[in-house]
């Protein structure tokens, strides 16, 4: 995959892969939305109002402690998929939250409309379930990384995965938001970022991280990143 300085993605891959009849039915109800950093698309244990087909940017699916003092990302959604996976599985809510990590855009559809279409179309559900399976694989890989990886290894994996999903080398994310994504304190992220920068793996500013050496990051991930994690 060739990575670019600016995203060339214009459409959502999952939406584009649907049978024409299903896609046309969905598109009549899709509403363009802007995705802003830290915007909450789904709240834990609250009714999901919309599913969002992401076209650009990254959305974190996170597990949140009851006290809400700590969260950890279990998966990322980019232009390959959509938020609102519980809707596909017949649920109305989830103990997880969906938070925008990298700004972008997407198209959302009311939850009730998506559920009705899934029930009415014999071809739509299998397509959506294939994405659910792919996302489940990513969640398992993230769980292994969170359980066994150091901060440096997890950070390297996250940057590689984000690069895959955004299809660009520059990630518009603050160090603080990156610490939220990995579920660690900012004080734990900064030394790892400084190490990567001093090793010429990345270039970092306050609101942007540019990936300079993908092969070097894969080495630092120490086996936690298994390409391709997204397809």
C-alpha positions in Angstrom: 0.0 0.0 0.0 1.4 3.4 -0.9 0.9 6.0 1.7 0.3 9.6 0.9 0.8 13.0 2.5 -2.9 13.7 2.2 -5.7 11.1 2.2 -6.9 9.9 -1.2 -9.9 8.2 0.4 -13.2 9.6 -0.9 -15.6 6.8 0.0 -16.3 4.3 2.7 -15.0 0.9 1.6 -17.7 -1.1 3.3 -20.5 1.0 1.8 -18.8 0.7 -1.7 -18.6 -3.1 -1.4 -22.3 -3.6 -0.8 -24.6 -4.9 -3.5 -25.9 -2.0 -5.6 -29.5 -2.4 -4.5 -28.6 -2.4 -0.8 -26.2 0.6 -1.2 -28.8 2.6 -3.1 -31.4 2.0 -0.4 -29.0 3.0 2.4 -27.7 6.1 0.6 -31.2 7.6 0.6 -31.0 7.9 4.3 -27.3 8.7 4.8 -26.5 12.2 6.2 -23.0 13.7 5.9 -21.4 14.5 9.2 -18.2 16.1 10.4 -16.2 14.1 12.9 -14.5 16.2 15.5 -11.7 15.1 17.9 -13.1 13.5 21.1 -16.7 13.7 19.8 -18.7 10.9 21.4 -20.7 9.0 18.7 -21.9 6.3 21.1 -22.2 6.4 24.9 -21.8 3.3 27.1 -25.0 1.6 28.0 -27.1 4.2 26.1 -29.3 3.6 23.1 -27.4 3.9 19.9 -29.1 6.5 17.7 -27.0 6.3 14.5 -24.4 4.1 12.7 -21.7 6.1 10.9 -19.9 5.0 7.8 -16.5 6.6 8.3 -15.0 8.2 5.2 -12.0 9.9 6.7 -10.6 10.0 10.2 -10.5 7.5 13.0 -13.0 6.4 15.6 -11.9 4.6 18.8 -14.1 1.9 20.3 -13.2 2.1 24.0 -14.0 0.2 27.2 -14.6 2.6 30.1 -14.4 1.9 33.8 -17.6 2.6 35.8 -15.9 5.5 37.4 -15.0 6.8 33.9 -11.6 7.7 35.2 -9.9 5.3 32.9 -10.5 4.0 29.4 -8.8 1.7 27.0 -9.2 1.4 23.3 -10.2 -2.1 22.0 -10.5 -1.3 18.3 -10.3 1.4 15.6 -12.8 2.2 12.9 -11.7 4.1 9.7 -12.8 4.3 6.1 -13.1 0.5 6.0 -16.1 0.2 8.2 -18.7 1.7 10.4 -19.7 2.4 14.0 -22.8 1.0 15.6 -21.8 -2.7 15.2 -24.2 -3.8 18.0 -27.1 -2.7 15.7 -26.0 -5.3 13.2 -26.0 -8.0 15.9 -29.6 -7.0 17.0 -28.7 -4.9 20.1 -29.7 -1.4 20.8 -26.8 -0.4 23.1 -23.3 -1.5 24.2 -21.1 -1.2 27.3 -18.5 0.4 24.9 -18.2 4.0 23.7 -17.3 5.3 20.3 -15.0 8.4 20.3 -13.4 10.3 17.4 -9.6 10.2 17.8 -8.6 11.7 14.4 -10.9 14.3 12.8 -12.6 13.5 9.6 -16.0 13.0 8.0 -18.6 10.3 7.5 -22.2 9.6 6.7 -24.6 8.4 9.3 -27.9 6.6 9.2 -30.6 6.3 11.9 -30.3 3.1 13.9 -33.9 2.2 13.3 -33.5 2.4 9.5 -30.3 0.3 9.5 -32.0 -2.4 11.6 -35.0 -2.5 9.3 -32.8 -2.8 6.2 -30.8 -5.7 7.9 -34.1 -7.6 8.5 -35.5 -6.9 5.1 -32.5 -7.7 2.9 -31.1 -11.2 2.6 -27.9 -9.8 1.0 -27.1 -6.9 3.3 -26.6 -8.8 6.6 -23.8 -11.2 5.3 -21.8 -8.2 4.0 -22.1 -6.4 7.3 -21.2 -9.6 9.2 -18.0 -10.0 7.2 -17.0 -6.6 8.5 -18.0 -7.5 12.1 -15.7 -10.6 11.8 -12.8 -8.5 10.6 -13.3 -6.0 13.4 -13.5 -8.9 15.9 -10.0 -10.0 14.7 -8.7 -6.5 15.3 -10.2 -6.5 18.8 -8.5 -9.8 19.6 -5.1 -8.4 18.4 -5.6 -5.3 20.4 -6.4 -7.4 23.5 -3.2 -9.3 23.1 -1.2 -6.1 22.7 -2.8 -4.5 25.8 -2.1 -7.7 27.8 1.5 -8.4 26.7 3.0 -5.3 25.1 5.1 -2.5 26.5 3.9 1.1 26.0 6.5 1.4 23.2 5.4 -1.8 21.4 1.7 -0.8 21.7 2.4 2.7 20.5 4.3 1.4 17.4 1.4 -1.0 16.6 -1.2 1.8 17.0 0.7 4.1 14.7 1.0 1.4 12.0 -2.7 0.6 12.3 -3.7 4.2 12.1 -1.5 4.6 9.0 -3.3 1.7 7.4 -6.7 3.1 8.1 -6.0 6.7 7.2 -3.8 5.8 4.2 -1.5 8.7 4.9 1.8 9.3 6.8 0.6 12.3 8.9 -1.7 11.6 11.8 -3.5 14.6 13.1 -3.6 13.7 16.8 -2.4 15.2 20.0 -0.2 13.4 22.4 -2.9 13.7 25.0 -5.5 12.0 22.8 -2.9 9.3 21.9 -2.6 8.6 25.6 -6.4 8.2 25.8 -6.3 5.8 22.9 -3.7 3.6 24.6 -5.3 3.9 28.1 -2.0 5.2 29.7 -1.0 8.4 31.3 0.5 11.2 29.2 3.7 10.8 31.2 4.0 7.3 29.8 3.5 8.3 26.1 5.9 11.2 25.9 9.1 9.2 26.5 8.1 6.6 23.9 7.4 9.3 21.4 10.7 11.1 22.1 12.5 7.8 21.6 10.8 7.1 18.3 11.6 10.7 17.2 15.3 10.5 18.2 15.5 7.2 16.2 14.0 9.0 13.1 11.0 6.7 13.1 8.6 9.6 13.4 8.5 13.4 13.4 6.2 14.8 16.1 4.6 18.2 16.8 1.9 19.2 19.2 -1.0 18.2 17.0 0.6 15.9 14.4 2.7 12.8 14.1 4.4 12.0 10.8 5.6 8.4 10.2 9.0 8.4 8.6 10.1 4.8 9.0 7.4 2.1 8.8 9.8 -0.8 8.8 11.4 0.6 11.9 8.1 0.9 13.7 7.2 -2.7 12.7 10.4 -3.8 14.4 9.6 -1.8 17.5 6.1 -3.3 17.6 7.9 -6.6 18.3 5.3 -8.9 16.6 2.2 -7.2 18.0 1.4 -5.7 14.6 0.4 -8.4 12.1 -0.1 -6.9 8.6 -2.6 -6.5 7.3 -4.8 -6.0 10.3 -7.3 -4.2 8.2 -8.3 -5.1 4.6 
